[in-house]
Amino acid sequence: MRDNFDAQVHRNLMGKQLEKEGKILEAMSLYETNISENFEGSFPYRRLAILYRKRNLLSEEIRVLEKAITVFNSLVSTERADIRPKLNEFQERLRKVKSKIQE
């Protein structure tokens, strides 16, 4: 389990570096891998939501936010103090993007 977490953190760091280098699609691919593995940190979900928003790919942004909500909902019963604020953040972002679509 720890090996997978270390690999996920490494992908996040690589993605961040790739973004700085302007290699956005490569970064997004790394973030997508992490969210497909239910990464338990907010970074890849946040970055993907932002990057999809910038591309006006709202259905993809919604998909990522819904995935984040599912993952963080599954962690609410843990004793991690950071879970509820992150869950609330993603729920609020999802509400905003859905209201944007309805405009």
C-alpha positions as CSV (number, residue, x, y, z in Angstrom):
1,M,0.0,0.0,0.0
2,R,2.8,2.5,0.9
3,D,4.6,1.8,-2.4
4,N,1.5,2.8,-4.3
5,F,1.1,6.0,-2.2
6,D,4.7,6.8,-2.9
7,A,4.2,6.3,-6.6
8,Q,1.1,8.5,-6.5
9,V,3.0,11.3,-4.7
10,H,5.8,11.0,-7.3
11,R,3.3,11.3,-10.1
12,N,1.8,14.4,-8.5
13,L,5.3,16.0,-8.2
14,M,6.1,15.0,-11.8
15,G,2.8,16.4,-13.0
16,K,3.5,19.7,-11.2
17,Q,6.9,19.9,-12.9
18,L,5.4,19.0,-16.3
19,E,2.9,21.8,-15.9
20,K,5.7,24.3,-15.2
21,E,7.3,23.1,-18.4
22,G,4.1,23.6,-20.4
23,K,3.5,19.9,-20.9
24,I,-0.1,20.0,-19.7
25,L,-1.4,16.9,-21.4
26,E,1.4,14.8,-19.9
27,A,0.7,16.2,-16.5
28,M,-3.0,15.5,-16.9
29,S,-2.2,11.9,-17.7
30,L,-0.3,11.5,-14.5
31,Y,-3.1,13.1,-12.5
32,E,-5.7,10.9,-14.2
33,T,-3.7,7.8,-13.2
34,N,-3.8,9.0,-9.6
35,I,-7.5,9.6,-9.5
36,S,-8.2,6.3,-11.2
37,E,-6.4,4.7,-8.2
38,N,-8.5,6.7,-5.7
39,F,-5.7,8.9,-4.5
40,E,-6.5,10.1,-1.0
41,G,-5.2,13.7,-1.4
42,S,-6.8,16.6,-3.1
43,F,-4.0,17.7,-5.4
44,P,-4.7,15.7,-8.6
45,Y,-8.4,16.3,-8.4
46,R,-7.9,20.0,-7.9
47,R,-5.4,20.3,-10.7
48,L,-7.5,18.3,-13.2
49,A,-10.6,20.3,-12.4
50,I,-8.7,23.6,-13.0
51,L,-7.1,22.3,-16.2
52,Y,-10.4,21.0,-17.6
53,R,-12.1,24.3,-16.7
54,K,-9.5,26.2,-18.5
55,R,-10.2,24.1,-21.6
56,N,-14.0,24.6,-21.1
57,L,-14.4,20.8,-20.8
58,L,-17.1,21.0,-18.2
59,S,-18.2,17.4,-18.4
60,E,-14.7,16.3,-17.6
61,E,-14.4,18.8,-14.8
62,I,-17.7,17.4,-13.4
63,R,-16.4,13.8,-13.7
64,V,-13.3,14.7,-11.8
65,L,-15.2,16.5,-9.0
66,E,-17.7,13.6,-8.7
67,K,-14.8,11.2,-8.4
68,A,-13.2,13.4,-5.7
69,I,-16.5,13.5,-3.8
70,T,-16.8,9.7,-3.9
71,V,-13.2,9.2,-2.7
72,F,-13.5,11.8,0.1
73,N,-17.0,10.5,1.2
74,S,-15.4,7.1,1.7
75,L,-12.9,8.7,4.0
76,V,-15.2,10.8,6.2
77,S,-15.3,8.1,8.9
78,T,-11.5,8.2,9.2
79,E,-9.9,10.4,11.8
80,R,-8.3,12.6,9.2
81,A,-9.2,16.2,10.0
82,D,-8.6,17.3,6.4
83,I,-11.3,15.2,4.9
84,R,-14.4,17.2,5.6
85,P,-13.1,20.5,4.4
86,K,-11.8,18.9,1.2
87,L,-15.2,17.1,0.6
88,N,-17.0,20.4,1.2
89,E,-14.7,22.2,-1.3
90,F,-15.3,19.6,-4.0
91,Q,-19.0,19.6,-3.4
92,E,-19.1,23.4,-3.7
93,R,-17.0,23.4,-6.9
94,L,-19.4,20.8,-8.4
95,R,-22.4,22.9,-7.5
96,K,-20.8,25.9,-9.2
97,V,-19.9,24.1,-12.4
98,K,-23.3,22.6,-12.7
99,S,-25.0,26.0,-12.2
100,K,-22.6,27.4,-14.9
101,I,-23.9,24.7,-17.3
102,Q,-27.5,25.7,-16.6
103,E,-26.9,29.4,-17.4
